[in-house]
Amino acid sequence: FGHIGNCSYAGEYELAQKSIEEGKALFSDYYMYYYVRGFYYVNLGDYRTALKDFKTVDSMNPRMKSVESFIAFCQGKLGQQAPVKTYLASLPQTPDNYDGFAIAYAGLNDKEQCFHYLQLSAAHGHLPEYFKVSPVFKFLHGDKRFDELLQQFGLLNFKLPT
């Protein structure tokens, strides 16, 4: 699963697709297969297929609450604002939910609300997983607030060794 995710985040889509196909026979009964595949499709901008995969994750493992925010993200990207607003209204305003708010607002392309919740999360010493490379937050790249968040966590100039 990590290999698929890493290839997808690195833009190595052919390699990710090959790993997805090879893993199907072994892992199609496991929710994480659909979770990483969902991100592969988000990286490709195929939100309809990503939404299907995230809904599969939710049905296979309803205790994985973080997938709800990615469902809302995809719905927002597909113009389905009503379920996103319902999701947002269901979240208590607690630090545990700040990432969910940010992800859902990213789906709605609402930079201001997205940054608001990212900054609240950062104030509690946390950023969403894979924040720097996540396709969810790609629309924030180039905004000084994005760089400030990266700087705050020591990620601005961080590069993996080659």
N, C-alpha and C positions, 0 to 999 in steps of 0.2 A: 504494500500500500504506500509506503514511504517513497519507493522508487517512482511509482506513478505520479504521486504528488510533486516530487522534486522535478521530474521531467516536465510536468505541466507548468510549474512555476517558472522553470528555466526557459520555457518556450520551445522545448524539444517535443513537439506534439506528435510527430511520427513515432518516436520512441515510446511516448506515453501510450499512444493508441495500440502499439504492438504489445505492450505490457498489459493493457486492459484486455485485449483479446486472449492473450496467453493465460491470464488469471481468471477468466470467466469460468472455465470448467472447475477450477479449484475453489474459487471464492464466491461464487454467485449466491450462496446461501448465507453469506456473512454481510452484515450491514455496512461494515467499513469499506467494502468493495464499492458500494454505491455512493458512499460519502466521498471518497477520493475521486470517483468517476464524475460525481456532480461538480467538483471543483475543476476537473478537466474541461467540462462543458462550459462552466462559467468563464474560464480562461479563453475559450473559443467564442464567447458571446452567444452561445446556444442556450439561452435561459429556459426555454421550454423543456429541453431534455434534462437540463440540470434540475429543474423543478420536479420533474418526474422522479429522478434519482433521489433527491432529498426527501420527497414524500415516501419513497420506498424505505429509506432509512427510518423515517418516523414510524412507519407501520411495523418495521422489524424490531425497532428498539425505541419505544415511546418514552423511555426514561432519559434519552439523550436530548435534553432541552435545547442545547445550542443549535440543533438542526432547524428549530422553528424560525430562528432569525434568518437562516439561509433560504428557507421557504419564502419568508416575507420578502427578502432581497430579490429573489427571482420573480415573485409576483409583481413587485414594484417595477422591475425592469420590463415586464410584459404589459405594463399599464394597468394592472389590476390593483388599483389603489384602495378599494374598499376592504379587502382582507388584510392589507398592510396596516391600515388605520385601526382595524379591529385588533390586530396583534399588538400594535403599539399601546392601545388603550388597556389591554389586558396585563401589561407589564407594570409591576410596582416600581416606583422610583427608588431603587436601591442600587448600591454599587455592583451587585451581582448581575444586574440587568443592563448596565451601561453599554456593554458591548453589543447586546441585542438591539438596543435602541440605535446605536451607531450603524450597525449593519442594515437594519430596516430602512433607516433614512438614506443610506447609500443607495439602496435600491430605488428610492424615490428621487435620486440625484439632488438631494437637499444638503448642500455643503454645510450650511450654517448649523443645522440641527445635528448633522453627522459630527462636525468638529466639536460642538457643544458636549456631546456625550463621550467622544474620544478624550477630550480634555478632562471631563469628570473622572473617567476611568483612569487616566494617567495620574491624576491627583491622588488616586488610591494605589499608585504603584503598579498599574497594569495597562497593557495594551492588548488588543485582540491578537490571537495566534497569527503568525506569519504577516503581521501588519505591513512590514516594509514591502513584501512581494505579493501580497494578496490582491487578486484581481478585483475584489470587492471595493478596495480603496484606491484603485488606480486613478479614478477621476479626481482625487485629491493631490496627485503628484504635481509638483510645480508651485503649489501654494506654500507660502512661507510657514504656515501653521503646521503643515505636514512635516516639514524639515525640523521645526522646533520640537515636535513630538519625538521624532527620530533622535535628535540630539539629546533630549532629556533621558533617553534610555540607552545612549551610547551606540546607536545604530546608524547615525547619519553617514559616517565614512567607513563603516564596517564592511569589509569584503571577505568572502571566504578565501582561504589560501588555495592556490592552484597547484 
